[in-house]
Amino acid sequence: MNKEFEGRKLLIIGGTKTECDIVHYAKAKGAYTIVADYDSEAPGMKIADKAALISGKDVDALVDYCKQEKVDGVITGFVDILLSPYMEVCKRLNLPCYITDKMLSMSTNKVVFKETCDKYGVPVPHTYFMGKSIDEDTFKRINYPVFVKPLDGSGSRGAGVCNNEEELCAKFQEAVDYSTRGEAIIEDYITGREFLLDYIAVNGEFRLLSIFDRFMASDRGSAINYSTISMSPSKMVDYYLDNVNDRVVSMFKREGFTDGVLFMQGYYDGKRVTFYEMGCRLGGSYFNHEQACLGYNAMDMIIRFALTGQMVDDINTISEEAAKYKKYALDCNYLLKGTDETVALIVGMEEVEAMPECIEIQKYRDVGYHYGKDRTVDRPIMVAEVVADNKEEVKRIVNYINREFDVFNEYGESLLMEKLDPEILFQ
């Protein structure tokens, strides 16, 4: 990989497992990496060139440290709560930052997101109520099922489907408990195939890099972080580009977004798209797949922006139909089940990683990991990122991974949630 950032210092705010991807990529491009986190044992702290034991929320300390270290750029990747301090640090240091106040509010406040989408004709679910407690009039107006979530939450925590008043009361209180503002929102429950799409912005122009359809096995809940399998190109990519893309891009432009990464999540029921969330961080970017299928990726772009102030030299080199992948790109997510278990044996990971179609393996847990009942939505243990040439190759690869990979407890019982039959991907 070209060492184009050699001699430049990049501070990464946050040292979680996911931030390790930023560290690895930036180092491969020659940058000197510093990770700031309150936890000295955070994974990113162990692999960076230098570790700074500073909370990602302590703006004053981060600013002082950056001045002391003569940092050339600042970045954060996957955690909503770190976006605001990232913005403030960059502002005080006069360093490039692509996030705007409106971009952040649309990403972290469900009301702002829905109101802005409504303003530009971008479809979102009907909202029944938002607040701290449900009044009697709201109960009378509701047509079940509905979906409840924290007003300012992320990662599907405290969210879920309600089919009756009893379920609604319980889930609403849970959502309020997860909200930092103590408020929740009730909206129509939308159905169809869930998707996640990824835009980049360069000097006020936009490109759709990918749409991944998200497939769930039958044992998954109504509110999740990880799909069982995500796959691109999406079955709806042509419909989206012809009928929805222009409205979304117009919204971004008219709200003053000029640079950065933006993802949106929603459902497509075969007739229409409905969005329920937006983000302005890497959490929605399948950057390894983008690199393998397109030759460029969003992670490279935001690192480049942090260090140079420019995402890419010329966005016109990126096709307006980039999301129409010529190959199939898949994230195969393997998740742990149960509430009081210990991982005693992991088999097949080396075999999966050795596959020529496997472009990356994400290993989240090792033998000896114990987990109990808590508020965790999903527990991934391994994600296999693969690229295939055709449908038959997709089926062969997924069947192979399903057959080879497993995780067991001390009693020899599998700890994996249901594996997805690849035939479902093409139904």
C-alpha positions as CSV (number, residue, x, y, z in Angstrom):
1,M,0.0,0.0,0.0
2,N,1.2,3.5,-0.9
3,K,2.8,5.2,2.2
4,E,1.4,8.6,1.2
5,F,0.7,9.8,4.8
6,E,4.2,9.0,6.1
7,G,5.4,11.7,8.5
8,R,1.9,12.7,9.5
9,K,0.3,12.2,12.9
10,L,-3.3,11.0,13.2
11,L,-5.2,11.0,16.5
12,I,-8.1,8.4,16.6
13,I,-10.6,9.2,19.3
14,G,-11.8,5.9,20.7
15,G,-10.0,2.5,20.9
16,T,-12.8,-0.1,20.5
17,K,-12.5,-3.2,18.4
18,T,-14.0,-1.5,15.4
19,E,-11.6,1.5,15.7
20,C,-8.7,-1.0,15.2
21,D,-9.6,-1.0,11.5
22,I,-8.9,2.7,11.3
23,V,-5.5,2.2,13.1
24,H,-4.5,-0.7,10.8
25,Y,-5.5,1.2,7.6
26,A,-3.8,4.5,8.6
27,K,-0.6,2.7,9.6
28,A,-0.6,0.8,6.3
29,K,-0.7,4.2,4.5
30,G,2.3,5.4,6.5
31,A,0.5,7.6,9.2
32,Y,1.8,7.7,12.7
33,T,-1.3,6.7,14.8
34,I,-2.3,7.8,18.3
35,V,-5.4,6.3,20.0
36,A,-7.1,8.2,22.8
37,D,-9.3,6.3,25.1
38,Y,-10.2,6.2,28.9
39,D,-9.5,2.5,29.0
40,S,-5.9,1.4,28.9
41,E,-6.9,-2.1,27.8
42,A,-8.9,-0.9,24.8
43,P,-7.9,-2.9,21.7
44,G,-6.9,0.1,19.7
45,M,-4.6,1.4,22.4
46,K,-2.5,-1.8,22.0
47,I,-1.9,-1.6,18.3
48,A,-1.5,2.1,17.7
49,D,2.0,3.7,17.5
50,K,1.2,5.6,20.7
51,A,-1.6,5.4,23.3
52,A,-3.1,8.4,25.1
53,L,-5.0,7.6,28.3
54,I,-7.6,10.3,27.7
55,S,-11.4,10.0,27.6
56,G,-12.9,10.6,24.2
57,K,-15.3,13.1,25.9
58,D,-12.6,15.2,27.5
59,V,-12.3,17.9,24.8
60,D,-9.9,20.1,26.8
61,A,-7.4,17.3,27.4
62,L,-7.6,16.1,23.8
63,V,-6.9,19.6,22.5
64,D,-3.9,20.1,24.8
65,Y,-2.6,16.7,23.9
66,C,-2.9,17.3,20.1
67,K,-1.0,20.6,20.5
68,Q,1.7,18.9,22.5
69,E,2.1,16.1,19.9
70,K,1.7,18.4,16.9
71,V,-1.1,16.2,15.5
72,D,-1.9,16.7,11.8
73,G,-5.4,15.3,11.9
74,V,-8.2,13.9,14.1
75,I,-10.7,11.2,13.4
76,T,-13.3,9.0,15.1
77,G,-15.1,6.2,13.5
78,F,-17.9,4.1,14.9
79,V,-19.4,5.6,18.1
80,D,-22.1,8.3,18.0
81,I,-21.3,9.6,21.4
82,L,-17.7,10.6,20.3
83,L,-18.9,12.6,17.2
84,S,-19.6,15.8,19.2
85,P,-16.2,15.9,21.0
86,Y,-14.5,15.1,17.7
87,M,-16.2,18.1,16.1
88,E,-15.2,20.4,19.0
89,V,-11.6,19.2,19.0
90,C,-11.2,19.8,15.3
91,K,-12.9,23.2,15.6
92,R,-10.5,24.4,18.4
93,L,-7.5,23.1,16.5
94,N,-8.6,24.4,13.1
95,L,-8.3,20.9,11.6
96,P,-10.5,19.4,8.9
97,C,-13.9,18.0,10.2
98,Y,-16.6,16.9,7.7
99,I,-19.4,16.7,10.3
100,T,-21.8,19.7,10.5
101,D,-24.2,20.5,13.4
102,K,-27.2,19.5,11.3
103,M,-25.5,16.3,10.1
104,L,-24.9,15.3,13.7
105,S,-28.4,16.2,14.9
106,M,-30.0,14.2,12.1
107,S,-27.8,11.2,13.1
108,T,-28.5,11.3,16.8
109,N,-32.0,12.7,17.2
110,K,-34.9,10.8,15.7
111,V,-37.2,13.8,15.6
112,V,-34.8,16.0,13.7
113,F,-34.1,13.1,11.3
114,K,-37.9,12.5,10.6
115,E,-38.8,16.2,10.4
116,T,-35.9,16.9,7.9
117,C,-36.9,13.9,5.8
118,D,-40.5,15.0,5.7
119,K,-39.4,18.5,4.6
120,Y,-37.8,17.0,1.4
121,G,-40.2,14.2,0.7
122,V,-37.8,11.5,1.8
123,P,-40.1,8.7,3.1
124,V,-40.1,7.9,6.9
125,P,-42.6,6.0,9.1
126,H,-45.7,7.7,10.6
127,T,-45.0,8.9,14.1
128,Y,-47.7,8.5,16.8
129,F,-46.0,9.9,19.8
130,M,-42.7,11.1,21.2
131,G,-42.1,12.1,24.8
132,K,-41.6,10.8,28.4
133,S,-44.9,9.0,29.0
134,I,-47.9,7.9,26.8
135,D,-51.2,9.7,27.2
136,E,-54.6,8.0,26.8
137,D,-55.4,9.7,23.5
138,T,-52.2,8.2,22.0
139,F,-53.3,4.7,23.1
140,K,-56.6,5.2,21.3
141,R,-55.0,6.3,18.0
142,I,-52.4,3.5,17.7
143,N,-52.8,0.8,15.0
144,Y,-50.6,-2.2,16.0
145,P,-47.9,-3.3,15.4
146,V,-45.8,-0.3,16.2
147,F,-42.1,0.2,16.7
148,V,-40.7,1.9,19.8
149,K,-37.2,3.3,20.3
150,P,-35.2,5.8,22.4
151,L,-35.5,9.3,21.0
152,D,-31.7,9.7,21.0
153,G,-30.5,6.1,21.0
154,S,-28.3,4.0,18.7
155,G,-27.4,0.4,18.1
156,S,-31.0,-0.8,18.4
157,R,-30.7,-0.7,22.3
158,G,-34.1,-0.3,23.9
159,A,-35.9,-0.7,20.6
160,G,-38.5,-3.3,19.5
161,V,-41.9,-4.2,18.0
162,C,-45.1,-4.0,20.1
163,N,-48.2,-5.9,19.1
164,N,-50.5,-4.7,21.9
165,E,-50.9,-2.2,24.7
166,E,-49.2,-4.4,27.3
167,E,-46.1,-4.9,25.2
168,L,-46.1,-1.2,24.3
169,C,-46.1,0.0,28.0
170,A,-43.2,-2.3,28.8
171,K,-41.1,-1.5,25.7
172,F,-41.8,2.2,26.0
173,Q,-40.4,2.3,29.6
174,E,-37.3,0.3,28.4
175,A,-36.7,2.8,25.6
176,V,-37.1,5.8,28.0
177,D,-34.5,4.1,30.3
178,Y,-32.0,3.9,27.4
179,S,-32.5,7.5,26.3
180,T,-30.2,10.1,27.7
181,R,-33.1,12.6,27.5
182,G,-35.5,10.1,29.0
183,E,-37.8,10.2,26.0
184,A,-39.0,7.6,23.4
185,I,-40.7,7.6,20.1
186,I,-43.6,5.4,18.8
187,E,-44.0,4.9,15.1
188,D,-45.5,2.6,12.5
189,Y,-43.7,-0.8,12.3
190,I,-42.4,-1.0,8.7
191,T,-41.8,-4.3,7.0
192,G,-40.0,-5.6,4.0
193,R,-36.3,-6.2,3.3
194,E,-34.0,-4.2,5.5
195,F,-31.1,-2.4,3.8
196,L,-28.2,-0.2,4.7
197,L,-26.7,2.2,2.1
198,D,-23.6,4.3,2.1
199,Y,-23.0,7.7,0.5
200,I,-19.8,9.8,0.2
201,A,-19.8,13.5,-0.2
202,V,-17.0,15.4,-1.9
203,N,-17.1,19.2,-2.2
204,G,-20.9,19.2,-2.3
205,E,-21.3,16.3,-4.7
206,F,-22.6,12.9,-3.7
207,R,-22.1,9.3,-4.8
208,L,-23.9,6.2,-3.6
209,L,-21.2,3.6,-2.9
210,S,-23.2,0.6,-1.8
211,I,-26.6,-0.8,-0.8
212,F,-26.5,-3.9,1.3
213,D,-29.6,-6.0,1.8
214,R,-29.8,-7.4,5.4
215,F,-31.0,-11.0,5.9
216,M,-32.1,-12.3,9.3
217,A,-32.4,-15.9,10.4
218,S,-35.7,-16.9,12.1
219,D,-34.3,-16.7,15.6
220,R,-33.5,-12.9,15.4
221,G,-35.4,-10.3,17.3
222,S,-37.1,-7.2,15.9
223,A,-34.3,-4.8,16.9
224,I,-30.8,-5.9,16.1
225,N,-27.3,-4.5,15.2
226,Y,-26.0,-7.4,13.1
227,S,-27.8,-9.1,10.3
228,T,-27.2,-12.8,9.8
229,I,-25.9,-12.0,6.3
230,S,-25.7,-8.7,4.5
231,M,-25.3,-8.8,0.7
232,S,-24.7,-6.3,-2.2
233,P,-25.7,-5.5,-4.8
234,S,-29.1,-4.9,-3.4
235,K,-32.2,-6.3,-5.2
236,M,-33.6,-2.7,-5.1
237,V,-30.5,-0.8,-6.4
238,D,-32.2,0.1,-9.8
239,Y,-35.4,1.1,-8.1
240,Y,-33.5,3.3,-5.6
241,L,-31.4,5.1,-8.1
242,D,-34.4,5.8,-10.4
243,N,-36.9,6.8,-7.7
244,V,-35.3,7.8,-4.4
245,N,-31.7,8.8,-4.8
246,D,-32.3,12.3,-6.2
247,R,-34.5,13.3,-3.2
248,V,-32.0,12.1,-0.7
249,V,-29.1,13.9,-2.4
250,S,-31.2,17.0,-2.7
251,M,-31.8,16.9,1.1
252,F,-28.1,16.5,1.8
253,K,-27.2,19.4,-0.5
254,R,-29.9,21.8,0.8
255,E,-29.0,21.1,4.4
256,G,-25.4,22.2,3.6
257,F,-23.6,18.8,3.7
258,T,-20.4,19.0,1.6
259,D,-18.0,16.3,2.6
260,G,-17.8,13.0,4.5
261,V,-19.6,9.7,4.8
262,L,-23.3,9.2,5.4
263,F,-25.3,6.1,5.8
264,M,-29.0,5.5,5.9
265,Q,-31.1,2.4,7.0
266,G,-34.6,1.5,6.0
267,Y,-36.9,-1.1,4.4
268,Y,-38.0,-1.9,0.9
269,D,-41.3,-3.8,0.6
270,G,-41.2,-4.3,-3.2
271,K,-43.1,-1.1,-3.8
272,R,-41.5,1.7,-1.7
273,V,-38.5,2.6,0.4
274,T,-39.0,3.8,4.0
275,F,-36.0,5.2,6.0
276,Y,-35.7,5.0,9.8
277,E,-32.2,6.1,10.6
278,M,-29.2,8.1,9.3
279,G,-25.6,8.2,10.5
280,C,-22.5,10.3,9.6
281,R,-19.8,7.8,10.7
282,L,-18.2,4.7,9.4
283,G,-20.7,2.3,11.1
284,G,-22.6,2.1,7.9
285,S,-19.6,1.6,5.6
286,Y,-18.6,-1.8,4.2
287,F,-15.1,-0.4,3.4
288,N,-13.4,-3.7,2.7
289,H,-16.1,-4.7,0.2
290,E,-16.0,-1.3,-1.4
291,Q,-12.3,-1.6,-1.9
292,A,-12.6,-5.1,-3.3
293,C,-15.5,-4.3,-5.6
294,L,-14.8,-0.6,-6.5
295,G,-11.1,0.0,-5.9
296,Y,-11.8,2.7,-3.3
297,N,-13.5,2.9,0.1
298,A,-15.0,5.3,2.6
299,M,-12.4,4.7,5.4
300,D,-9.5,5.8,3.1
301,M,-11.5,8.9,2.3
302,I,-12.2,10.1,5.8
303,I,-8.6,9.4,6.9
304,R,-7.4,11.4,3.8
305,F,-9.9,14.2,4.7
306,A,-8.6,14.3,8.3
307,L,-5.0,14.7,7.1
308,T,-5.4,16.7,3.9
309,G,-8.9,18.3,4.0
310,Q,-9.9,16.4,0.8
311,M,-11.9,13.2,0.5
312,V,-10.7,12.4,-3.1
313,D,-9.1,14.4,-5.8
314,D,-12.0,14.2,-8.2
315,I,-15.4,12.7,-7.4
316,N,-16.1,12.5,-11.2
317,T,-13.8,9.5,-11.3
318,I,-16.5,7.6,-9.2
319,S,-19.4,6.3,-11.2
320,E,-22.9,7.5,-10.4
321,E,-23.8,3.8,-10.6
322,A,-21.0,2.6,-8.3
323,A,-23.5,0.7,-6.1
324,K,-24.3,-1.7,-9.0
325,Y,-21.6,-4.1,-8.0
326,K,-20.4,-6.5,-10.7
327,K,-19.7,-9.1,-8.0
328,Y,-21.5,-10.2,-4.8
329,A,-20.2,-8.9,-1.5
330,L,-21.3,-10.5,1.7
331,D,-20.8,-10.0,5.4
332,C,-21.5,-13.4,7.1
333,N,-22.1,-12.7,10.8
334,Y,-22.0,-15.4,13.4
335,L,-23.5,-14.5,16.7
336,L,-23.6,-16.1,20.2
337,K,-26.8,-17.2,21.9
338,G,-27.7,-17.8,25.5
339,T,-27.4,-15.7,28.7
340,D,-24.9,-17.6,30.9
341,E,-22.3,-19.3,28.7
342,T,-18.5,-19.7,28.3
343,V,-16.8,-20.2,25.0
344,A,-14.8,-23.5,25.3
345,L,-14.0,-24.3,21.7
346,I,-13.9,-22.4,18.4
347,V,-13.5,-24.5,15.2
348,G,-13.2,-23.7,11.5
349,M,-12.1,-20.1,11.7
350,E,-8.7,-20.8,10.1
351,E,-10.4,-22.7,7.3
352,V,-12.7,-19.8,6.6
353,E,-9.9,-17.3,6.6
354,A,-7.9,-19.4,4.1
355,M,-10.7,-19.3,1.5
356,P,-9.5,-17.2,-1.5
357,E,-12.9,-15.5,-1.6
358,C,-12.5,-14.3,2.0
359,I,-11.2,-10.7,2.1
360,E,-11.2,-10.2,5.8
361,I,-12.1,-12.0,9.1
362,Q,-13.2,-10.1,12.2
363,K,-12.7,-12.1,15.3
364,Y,-14.5,-10.6,18.3
365,R,-14.1,-13.2,21.1
366,D,-11.6,-15.9,22.1
367,V,-11.9,-19.2,24.0
368,G,-12.7,-18.4,27.7
369,Y,-15.1,-15.6,27.0
370,H,-18.0,-15.7,29.4
371,Y,-21.2,-13.8,29.0
372,G,-24.3,-13.3,31.1
373,K,-27.6,-11.6,30.8
374,D,-27.2,-7.8,30.2
375,R,-28.4,-5.1,27.8
376,T,-26.2,-6.3,24.9
377,V,-28.3,-6.5,21.7
378,D,-26.0,-8.8,19.7
379,R,-22.9,-10.8,20.5
380,P,-20.8,-11.3,17.3
381,I,-17.9,-13.8,17.6
382,M,-16.8,-13.9,14.0
383,V,-17.6,-12.0,10.8
384,A,-16.5,-13.3,7.5
385,E,-16.3,-10.8,4.7
386,V,-16.4,-12.5,1.3
387,V,-16.7,-11.6,-2.4
388,A,-18.1,-14.0,-5.0
389,D,-18.4,-13.9,-8.8
390,N,-21.9,-15.3,-9.1
391,K,-24.9,-16.7,-7.3
392,E,-23.7,-20.3,-7.3
393,E,-20.4,-19.2,-5.8
394,V,-22.3,-17.3,-3.1
395,K,-24.3,-20.4,-2.1
396,R,-21.2,-22.6,-2.1
397,I,-19.2,-20.2,0.1
398,V,-22.0,-19.6,2.6
399,N,-22.7,-23.4,2.9
400,Y,-19.0,-24.0,3.4
401,I,-18.7,-21.4,6.2
402,N,-21.9,-22.7,7.8
403,R,-20.5,-26.2,7.8
404,E,-16.9,-25.5,9.0
405,F,-17.4,-22.8,11.6
406,D,-18.9,-23.4,15.0
407,V,-18.5,-22.4,18.7
408,F,-19.1,-24.7,21.6
409,N,-19.5,-24.5,25.4
410,E,-17.9,-26.8,27.9
411,Y,-20.7,-29.4,27.4
412,G,-20.1,-29.6,23.6
413,E,-23.3,-27.6,22.8
414,S,-23.2,-25.1,19.9
415,L,-23.4,-21.5,21.1
416,L,-24.2,-20.1,17.6
417,M,-27.5,-18.6,16.7
418,E,-29.2,-20.0,13.7
419,K,-27.2,-20.0,10.4
420,L,-28.8,-18.7,7.3
421,D,-29.6,-21.0,4.3
422,P,-28.0,-19.2,1.3
423,E,-31.0,-20.1,-0.9
424,I,-32.9,-17.3,1.0
425,L,-30.6,-14.7,-0.4
426,F,-32.0,-15.2,-3.9
427,Q,-35.7,-15.7,-3.2
